């Protein structure tokens, strides 16, 4: 089970994520309580071993600015969250960064992994980062195949059940490992990785 811990903001957050065995760590560059500045993220990324993917998370940011910020921060992948057109993915991909497409599941969502040139697909709540769960029954008849992650309202207490129902390749969490909005709980971070892997 691939595990991504998102919304990290401090050196301690990163150290715990790496030590807990996370496969990927996410840094938010859009308007959010979890937002970090590119220069701060660059310092955090410097402490991440190559085996852990560093992901810059963007929403409502144009592709040229995405590329500028991602390159300044030194992340190895970019997550475009929301209603980005294929052309935006193509423009960001030209920089050589790996791509993650993050969307809410609707009747019109293309659930083919790689449909926009991305390496990974992330299916999230309609309110990204809110901690709200969404109806996993919507996956019936629309379940992706391959490298796709489940997100939205996941936590230590429900990740095993969600994995059992959705059967994703990986999981992504942010609010479910926080003591308050934007503040990571290191115990919950470790417990989430363990619970996801046990599932």
C-alpha positions in Angstrom: 0.0 0.0 0.0 1.5 3.3 -1.2 1.1 6.0 1.5 1.3 9.8 0.9 1.3 12.2 3.9 0.3 15.6 2.8 0.3 19.2 4.1 3.7 18.9 5.9 5.1 22.2 7.1 8.0 21.6 9.5 11.3 19.7 9.7 9.8 17.5 12.4 6.8 16.7 10.2 9.1 15.6 7.4 11.4 13.6 9.7 8.5 11.7 11.3 6.9 11.0 7.9 10.2 9.5 6.6 10.8 7.5 9.7 7.2 6.2 9.7 7.8 4.8 6.2 5.7 7.2 4.0 6.2 6.7 0.3 5.5 10.3 -0.5 5.2 13.6 1.3 3.2 16.6 0.1 3.8 20.3 0.4 0.9 22.7 -0.3 1.6 25.8 -2.3 -2.0 27.1 -2.8 -4.1 29.1 -0.4 -4.5 26.9 2.7 -3.7 26.7 6.4 -1.1 24.1 5.3 0.6 26.4 2.8 4.4 26.7 2.8 6.6 29.1 0.9 8.8 27.7 -1.8 12.0 28.6 -0.1 10.8 26.9 3.2 9.8 23.9 1.2 13.2 23.7 -0.4 14.8 23.4 3.0 12.4 20.7 4.0 12.8 18.8 0.7 16.6 18.7 1.2 16.1 16.3 4.2 13.9 13.8 2.2 15.7 10.7 1.0 15.4 9.8 -2.7 13.1 6.8 -1.9 10.4 9.2 -0.7 8.7 11.2 -3.4 8.3 15.0 -2.7 5.1 16.4 -4.2 4.1 20.0 -4.6 0.3 20.4 -4.4 -1.4 23.1 -6.4 -5.0 24.3 -6.9 -6.2 27.2 -9.0 -2.6 28.1 -10.0 -1.6 28.5 -13.6 0.8 26.0 -15.1 3.6 28.6 -15.7 3.4 29.5 -12.0 3.2 25.9 -11.0 6.5 25.2 -12.8 8.2 28.2 -11.3 7.2 27.4 -7.7 7.9 23.7 -8.1 11.4 24.2 -9.5 12.2 26.8 -6.8 11.0 24.4 -4.1 12.9 21.5 -5.5 10.0 19.0 -5.4 10.2 16.0 -7.8 6.4 15.8 -8.6 3.5 18.1 -9.0 -0.1 17.4 -7.9 -2.6 19.4 -9.9 -5.8 19.5 -7.9 -9.1 20.3 -9.5 -10.4 21.1 -12.9 -7.1 21.4 -14.9 -7.2 20.9 -18.6 -4.9 18.4 -20.4 -2.9 21.3 -21.8 -1.9 22.4 -18.2 -0.6 18.9 -17.5 1.4 19.0 -20.8 2.9 22.3 -19.9 4.0 21.2 -16.5 5.2 17.8 -17.8 7.6 19.7 -20.1 9.7 20.6 -17.0 10.4 16.9 -16.4 8.4 16.8 -13.2 6.3 13.7 -12.4 2.5 14.4 -12.4 -0.4 13.5 -10.0 -3.9 14.3 -11.2 -6.2 15.0 -8.2 -9.9 15.2 -8.8 -13.3 14.5 -7.2 -15.2 11.6 -8.6 -18.2 12.8 -10.7 -20.1 11.1 -13.6 -17.8 13.0 -16.0 -14.5 12.2 -14.3 -12.0 10.3 -16.5 -10.8 7.6 -14.1 -8.2 6.2 -16.5 -4.8 6.6 -14.8 -2.6 8.4 -17.3 -5.5 10.0 -19.2 -3.9 13.4 -18.8 -0.3 12.2 -18.9 -0.1 11.7 -15.1 1.8 9.0 -13.4 -0.8 8.8 -10.5 -4.4 9.6 -10.1 -5.9 10.7 -6.8 -9.6 10.6 -6.1 -10.6 13.0 -3.4 -13.5 14.6 -1.6 -15.3 17.4 -3.5 -13.9 19.6 -0.7 -10.2 18.8 -0.8 -8.4 19.1 2.5 -11.7 19.4 4.5 -11.5 16.0 6.1 -15.0 15.2 4.8 -15.6 11.6 3.6 -17.3 10.9 0.3 -19.5 8.1 -0.8 -17.3 5.2 -1.9 -20.3 3.5 -3.5 -19.7 6.0 -6.3 -16.7 3.9 -7.3 -19.0 1.0 -8.4 -18.7 1.0 -12.1 -16.0 3.7 -12.1 -13.1 2.1 -10.3 -9.7 3.1 -11.7 -7.0 0.6 -12.4 -3.3 1.0 -11.7 -1.6 3.7 -9.7 -4.5 5.5 -8.0 -4.8 6.9 -4.5 -7.8 7.3 -2.3 -8.2 10.5 -0.3 -10.9 12.4 1.5 -11.8 12.0 5.2 -9.3 9.2 5.9 -7.9 8.7 9.3 -6.4 6.0 11.6 -9.9 4.8 12.5 -11.3 4.3 9.0 -8.4 3.8 6.6 -8.6 0.0 6.8 -12.3 -0.1 6.1 -11.9 2.4 3.2 -9.1 0.4 1.7 -11.2 -2.8 1.9 -14.1 -1.1 0.1 -12.3 1.0 -2.5 -9.3 -1.3 -3.1 -6.9 1.6 -4.1 -3.3 1.2 -5.0 -2.5 3.9 -2.4 -3.9 6.4 0.1 -3.4 10.1 0.8 -4.1 11.9 4.1 -3.8 15.4 5.5 -6.5 16.5 7.9 -6.8 13.0 9.4 -3.3 13.3 10.8 -3.7 16.7 12.4 -4.3 17.8 16.0 -5.7 21.1 14.7 -6.1 22.5 11.2 -2.6 22.7 9.6 -0.8 21.2 12.6 0.4 17.6 12.2 0.1 15.1 15.0 3.2 13.0 14.9 1.6 10.1 16.7 -1.3 10.1 14.2 1.1 10.2 11.3 2.9 7.1 12.5 -0.4 5.3 13.3 -1.9 6.1 9.9 1.0 4.7 8.0 0.9 1.5 10.1 -2.9 1.2 9.8 -2.8 1.7 6.0 -0.1 -0.9 5.6 -1.9 -3.4 7.8 -5.0 -3.0 5.6 
